[in-house]
Amino acid sequence: MVGFFVKRFIGLIFVLLGVTFITFVLGINAPGDPIKNLLGIHYTYDAWVRLRHIYHLDLPWYQQYFNYIVQLLRFNFGDSYYYQETPVIDVIRPGIPVSAELGLWGLLITFLVGIPVGILSALKANTWVDTSAMSISLVLYSLPSFVLAVFFQVIVVQLDKLTKGTWPVSQWGNVWQYTPTDLTHKIGPILVFAAVGFAFIARLTRTTMLEVLRQDYVRTARAKGLKERTVNYRHAFRNAMIPLVTVFGTSLATLVGGVFFIEFVFNIPGIGRIAIDSIGNRDYTVIQATGVIFAIAVVLGNLVADLLYSVVDPRIKVE
Amino acid sequence: MDTKDTDTNAASSFISPEPVRGADLASLPTNFDEQGRTATGVGLATPLVAEPPLAAKKEKITTPFQDSLNRLRRDKRAMVSLTIIALFVIIPIIGPFIYQHVGGQLIDGLSGKPIGPATYHSPFLQRLDHQDEDPSLTNWLGTDSIGRDTLARLMQGMLISLFVALAVEVVNVVLGIVIGVSAGFFGGWIDQFLARFTDIMFAFPGLLFVILVAGIFGPSLDGPLSKVPVLGANGNARLLIVSVALAFVGWPLMARFVRGQTLQLKEQQFVEAARTSGTSNTRIISRHIIPNLFNIVVVAATLDIANTVIGEAGLSFLGLGVTTPGSSIGLMINDAQNLTEVHPIEVLIPALTLTIIVLAFSFLGDGLRDAFDPRAKD
């Protein structure tokens, strides 16, 4: 058990180093000279050399990388190029609760709808319920989130024209508040965000559930004369959940990736939107920071999923 | 990414049991029991474990490859997808030439000069007196918000998708096979490298890595890259960065599939036999391993094309890929995105096109997998 955790932890550190190294390389190779940018019209060669030294930009790359990691550990992502003398973290900070809210509700709906639909599909395998549920989720799953979002907007806007209402298809409203106005803003993006994940989870639940239903112990449970309900939920469902735990980590990555597009389409001021705006502003330190934040979130999500998996399924430790 | 793959694999074989439904059960793997425990016909797709031919079977003997093609031909969804993909290849290549010769001369409202279809059916001409028009005989799919012909721009955008998909897939397949086979066959440091590199690349969710690369290097490379002949002109400069980044993200997955398959093949008896008779490693790889990778590479590449097309469209949608005056499906969606209320057709045309292309590749990929490896399930 301990050996497994140690091994997993070493792997984690390696991946984190790799991820930070890639963003570091992207950062130092970003066009433009931060010192020149900082000096602006006060640029002289002497001042440039002095400031370069003060900011440690004249050090060899491995020392710079080391400094970069040390700063990351303190949540210091450097200063923004675009908003002068504003730390990057202050540029990103207002977006964090917005993205978190979107992600949290999205994930919640994903699992709360996806798992039951998957189970239903598996129990009614190859009936019309199954076929239609799976066809819908296949289409939802294949399509990119921004196309889904655009379709959603078109439908809402056109329906809205008929009812002469004003259902908004952009902006977010107040964070963590659910007045009717806030809700009208939030429901759309959350539904689109959840739709992609729902399809994935439903299909996966169905597969694992079907696999479990074929196992001998399920047949034994049936043979004992247990109620269908007990067999399905006590014996089959619990075991079918095991693979879902691991998938939680990986699906996190896919879902988080969709945040960029959904925030862009719906004009939601979350981290993804801030990152896209920074690209327009050529605010490289902010872009770099969002990259690191998202990547680290995914790595940690995977780690949690792996650890959970080893708790749920004791066999994994042997390998 | 690999979860997407296992998922489509497993679920598709349930959703579309065409191979089972359409054929006489005796001649096909039954496809239901993943352990292959059902008695008849399990080994037919792989002659290595072939059982004695059934007495009832009098048909002429087919190779496993022909079997696969037959299964694919019976898969209606895959065949429809294949037709759509053929159109997707043909339309953007020859479509513009035809379109630019159809239609008579007309008088340009602003300059008062007569212009032919070669001019007003070009994806770049802005006719500011013909903005946001509905489909008509002059502009078959209407015009966009600055009076450019939508069909012409759509075909140009499809050409871009096609180009990126091809370029990225060639790189993916070549790198994937070279590194995947080396990792699987020789193991050692190259295997370690592949494993670690894949771990790192998978940490970047979705298109994040491509967004980072295109976002950081795109704006400043616009100038130099736009001087690249043919490819760089007309706002397509950043397409090169996007393609490189997409390939960089894509190949590890392909290499991982190839590595897994190579590991399996390496243990097979025919490789053992070849080695016993003194065949060199190079020859084993080129004659025994690589030809057997065909199936898995074709399936993975088809599914990956869908991702690549989405990637290019997504990046252009965010304003990081093709820029105006160039045309891309993603850029068209972005251009029309705030017209959903008054001119929904302008956003629906590119969005539906993208939907159809992506679904076609996904369905074909699923169909290919079912056809080539009916027992594959996770």
Interface residues (C-beta under 8 A of the other chain):
Chain A: G11 F14 V15 G18 V19 I22 T23 L26 G27 N29 A30 P31 G32 A125 N126 T131 M134 S135 L138 V139 Y141 S142 L143 P144 F146 V147 V150 F151 Q153 V154 V157 Q158 K161 V169 F200 R203 L204 R206 T207 L210 E211 R214 V247 T250 S251 L252 A253 T254 L255 V256 G257 G258 F260 F261 F264 V265 A275 I276 S278 I279 G280 R282 Y284 I287 Q288 G291 F294 A295 I296 V298 V299 N302
Chain B: D2 T3 K4 D7 T8 A10 A11 S12 F14 I15 P17 D33 E34 R196 F197 D199 I200 F202 A203 F204 P205 G206 L207 L208 F209 I211 L212 V213 G215 I216 F217 G218 P219 S220 A306 I310 A313 G314 F317 L318 G319 L320 G330 I333 Q337 T340 E341 P344 V347 L348 A351 L354 T355 V358 L359 S362 D378
